[in-house]
Amino acid sequence: MVQGPKRPTAGGGGLKGAPKKGQKVTKKFIINATQPTQDRIFDPSAFATFLQQRIKVDGLTGNLGDNITVSNLGDGKIEVVAHQEFSGRYLKYLTKKFLKKQQLRDWLRVVSTSKGEYSLKFFNVVGEEGDEEED
């Protein structure tokens, strides 16, 4: 049997970037809805209670406990702090679900502005304004 050269592995495999056992994970997400809040079409306090009722922890809704906190920072900003593994995509999904329930999904979209920060922005409807002026 001929063996090839041995290649050293850095770290010995495993998940990259994953925390070790017993290590605390803290993730912080901010949902910025200042623009629709100022236009009085979005209620951030209703959205915060929606998140508290709908976020699933260990497969159960409303099971936040001390692991996840949802707080209204005022001025249309909502902060979600998780002391366990938590996905930002799940937060985006719940935000879309709330917008659909409030019938705002046609006008607002959820955009990731930076890591851990999402903002609600209006769709650009520039093309329709030009058509109205020609009549």
C-alpha positions in Angstrom: 0.0 0.0 0.0 1.3 3.4 -1.0 0.2 6.3 1.1 0.3 9.9 -0.1 1.7 12.8 1.8 -0.1 13.7 4.9 -1.8 17.0 4.9 -2.2 18.7 8.2 -5.6 20.1 9.0 -6.1 23.3 10.8 -8.4 22.9 13.8 -9.3 19.3 13.2 -12.6 19.8 11.4 -15.9 20.6 13.0 -18.1 23.6 12.5 -16.3 26.8 11.6 -17.3 29.8 13.6 -19.5 27.8 15.9 -19.2 28.5 19.6 -17.8 25.8 21.9 -20.0 24.0 24.4 -20.9 26.0 27.4 -20.1 29.3 25.6 -22.7 32.0 25.6 -24.1 33.2 22.3 -25.6 36.7 22.1 -27.2 37.9 18.9 -28.7 41.3 18.5 -31.1 42.3 15.7 -32.7 45.7 15.1 -35.7 46.2 12.9 -35.8 49.8 11.7 -39.3 50.9 10.8 -38.9 54.7 11.3 -40.1 55.7 7.8 -43.5 53.9 7.8 -44.0 54.8 11.5 -43.6 58.5 10.7 -46.2 58.1 8.0 -48.5 56.5 10.6 -49.2 53.3 8.6 -47.1 51.0 10.9 -47.5 50.4 14.6 -44.2 49.3 16.2 -45.8 48.4 19.5 -48.2 46.0 17.9 -45.3 44.5 15.9 -43.3 44.0 19.1 -46.2 42.1 20.8 -46.7 40.1 17.6 -43.0 39.0 17.8 -43.3 38.1 21.4 -46.3 35.9 20.7 -45.0 34.3 17.5 -41.2 33.6 18.0 -40.6 29.9 18.5 -38.1 28.7 21.0 -37.6 24.9 21.1 -40.6 24.4 18.9 -43.1 26.3 21.1 -44.5 29.7 20.3 -44.5 32.3 23.1 -41.7 30.3 25.0 -39.2 33.2 25.1 -38.2 33.1 28.7 -34.9 34.7 29.5 -33.3 33.6 26.2 -35.0 36.1 23.9 -36.1 39.7 24.6 -38.1 41.9 22.3 -38.1 45.6 23.1 -39.4 48.7 21.5 -36.7 51.3 21.3 -39.0 54.1 20.3 -39.0 56.0 17.0 -40.1 52.9 15.2 -37.1 50.7 16.1 -37.5 47.2 17.6 -34.6 45.3 19.1 -34.5 41.5 19.5 -31.7 40.1 21.7 -31.2 36.4 21.7 -28.9 34.5 24.1 -29.0 31.4 22.0 -28.8 30.5 18.3 -31.3 32.6 16.4 -31.7 33.3 12.7 -32.1 36.7 11.2 -33.9 35.1 8.3 -36.6 33.9 10.7 -37.0 37.4 11.9 -37.4 38.6 8.3 -40.0 35.9 7.8 -42.0 37.0 10.8 -41.8 40.6 9.7 -43.2 39.7 6.3 -45.9 37.7 8.0 -46.9 40.7 10.1 -47.0 43.0 7.1 -49.2 40.5 5.2 -51.6 40.4 8.2 -51.8 44.2 8.3 -52.2 44.3 4.5 -49.1 46.4 4.2 -47.1 43.8 2.2 -47.9 45.5 -1.1 -46.3 48.8 -0.1 -43.5 47.8 2.3 -40.5 45.5 1.9 -38.0 44.1 4.4 -34.4 44.9 3.5 -31.2 43.9 5.3 -29.2 47.1 5.6 -26.3 45.6 7.5 -25.5 42.5 9.6 -28.2 42.1 12.2 -30.2 45.1 11.0 -33.3 45.1 8.9 -35.3 48.1 7.7 -38.8 48.5 6.3 -38.8 50.5 3.1 -41.4 51.6 0.6 -41.5 50.1 -2.8 -40.3 52.5 -5.5 -43.3 53.4 -7.7 -41.6 56.0 -10.0 -42.9 54.6 -13.3 -46.5 55.1 -12.4 -46.1 58.8 -11.7 -44.7 59.5 -15.2 -47.7 57.9 -16.8 -50.2 60.1 -14.9 -48.5 63.3 -16.1 -48.9 62.4 -19.8 -52.7 62.3 -19.7 
